[in-house]
Amino acid sequence: MYVYHITGDVIDQCKQFAELMSSSNQFYNTRGQHDSTKRFQDTMYGKLGEWGCYYMMTQRFPNLSKPDMNIYKVPQKGWNPDLSDPAVPIHIGVKTRDIEAKIKWSESWTFQKNDKRIFTDNIDPNYYIACMLLDYPKRTVELRAIVKVQFLHAHGLFQQMDREYLNNTKCAVYYDHSDYNNLAKFAGQLFQL
């Protein structure tokens, strides 16, 4: 099991980033997120997941890029992976689910259907997705899977959202949802990096 214990410094840094980012209403309105409290929480939790993954992966990849803490305007938003080491080469997109959402809904990770690095005919064979589970009250983040994007496509793991109104713009990868194809079916293949 890969678990990172989040330090106070990392939490403070992610809170500050989330405060700045959640005030960028234009960006979030284009993604259908109008609740400022949820914007803040999603942003902070996502960055906590990125830092957790970064600290776990730098043990093997010391030249891995750090999570990007810059604030971008909508036209500047890119689809670059969250972490990368061009020398290896590897690229990692980090997705984070918090424990409360797992309990309420399911253990899943959401993807924007217009992400051109994931939904394309020419997928980078060195592009991975890290699926993180955050337990904020315990200050831990767990790496649940790190798999190639090609693997997710090959096994039909990009599924409909369990909340139907989100299906036009988003899809999900589920860990062990009984109604959907899920990662747990491939338990021996979830740590590919």
N, C-alpha and C positions, 0 to 999 in steps of 0.2 A: 504494500500500500504506500502510495506517495502522498505525504501530507506536509504542508508548509504551515508553520505557526506564524501568524501575522504579527509583526512588530508594531508598536505605537507610531513609529516614524512613518511606516508605510501607510497606516490608516490615516494619519494626518495629511499626508501627501495626496491620497486618493480622495479624501473629503474636500480638500481645497480644489482639486481638479473638478470634482462633481459640482461644487458650488459655481464655479466659472462656467462649466459646460451646461448645466441645467438652466442657466439664465439665457442660453442661446435658443430661444423659442423657435426661431425660424427653422433650425435644423431638425428639432424634434417634431414640429408640426408636420413636416414633410413625411415623417415616419408614423404619424397618427398618434403621437404621445402628447397629450395635452395636460396631464396631471403633473404639476411641478414636483410634488413629493416623490412620485414614482420615477420621474426623470432623474432626480438626484440619486435615489437609491439604486436604480439600474446602472447609472454611470459609475457610482462609487463601487458597487459590487463587481462590475465588469473589470474595472482597473485593479481591484484586489485580486481577481482571478488571474489577470495578466502578470502581476508581480509575483504571485505564488508560482505560476508556471515558469516564469523567468528564473526565479531562484532555484527551482528544481532542475531545470534544464541546463543552467550554467555549470553545473557539476560535470556534465558531459561535453558541453559546448561553451567554453569560456569566452568566446568572441560573439556570443549571441547578443543581438541588439536589445536595449532596454525598452520597456513600454514607452510609447510616445505620449508625453504629457502636454503636448501643444494643443491649443484651442484653434480650430479651423472654422472658417465661414463655409456656408453650404457649397459654393462653387469649388472650394479647395479640398473638400472631403474626397479622399481617395479610397481605394480598395486594397491598399497595401496590407500585407500580413502584419499581425501585432508584433511578432518576434521573427528575426531572421539572422542567419549567418551565411552570407553569400559565398564564403570560402568553402563551406562543406559540400554543397549548398543545402540549406534547409530553410523552410518558411513555415511559420506556425500561426494559424488563426486561433485565437483563444476564445472559447465560449464559456460563460459562467452561469450556473443555476444556483440560486440560494436555497437553503434547506427548507425555509418556510414555503416557498413556491413549490418545491418538490412535494411537501406534505399536502398542500392545498390542491395542486393540479397533478403533477407527475414529475419524474426526473427526466427532463428534456432540455434541449438547447435549440434556440431559435436562429433561423437564417433568413436574411433578406433575399428574396428571389432575384433581385437585380444585382446581386454581387457577382460581378463579371469574372472574378478569379475562381469562383466555385461552380457557377452555372455557365459553362462554356464547353465547346467541343474540343478545346485545346487546353486541358487541365495540366498544370505543372506537376510532374511526377514527384517532386520534392516538397509538395505543399501538404501540410498536415493540419488536422483540427485537434486541439486539446480541449477535452470536455472536463470542466472543473465544477466541483460542488463546494459551495461556500457555506460554512456554518459560522455566521458572523457573531452570534452570542459566545461561541467557544473560541473565536478568533483563529479558525483554521480554514484552509482550502485544500481540497483533495483532488488529485488528478485521477479521474475515473476512466479515461481513455485518451489515447493519442494515436489517431489513425489517419491514413492518407485520404485525401478528398476522393481520389480514384476508388478507394475501397468503399467509401460511403455510397458512391454512385453504383459501383459494380454489384453491391448487395441490396440495392433499393432501399437504403436507410433514410433518405430524405422523404418524409411522410407529411400528410396533411396535419394542420394544427388541430389540437383537440378543442379549441375554441374556433368554431366555423367562420366567424366574421373576420378572422385574420388570414384566411386562406388565399386571398387575392395577392397579397404582397409577401407573405411569409410561409415558411415550412419549418419542420422540426425534425430533429433526430432524438429518438427516445431511448432511454436506457433499458427499461424492462416493462413497458406498457403492454398489457395483454391484447389490446385492440390494434396494435400497430407492429410492423416489422421493427425489431429493436436490436440494440448493441449486445444485450445479454445473450442472444443466440450465437454470438461469435466470441464468447468469453476468452478463449485462448488466443485471440488475435487483436486484443484491444490496446496493446502497448507495442506499437510498430516503430518506435523511435528510441 
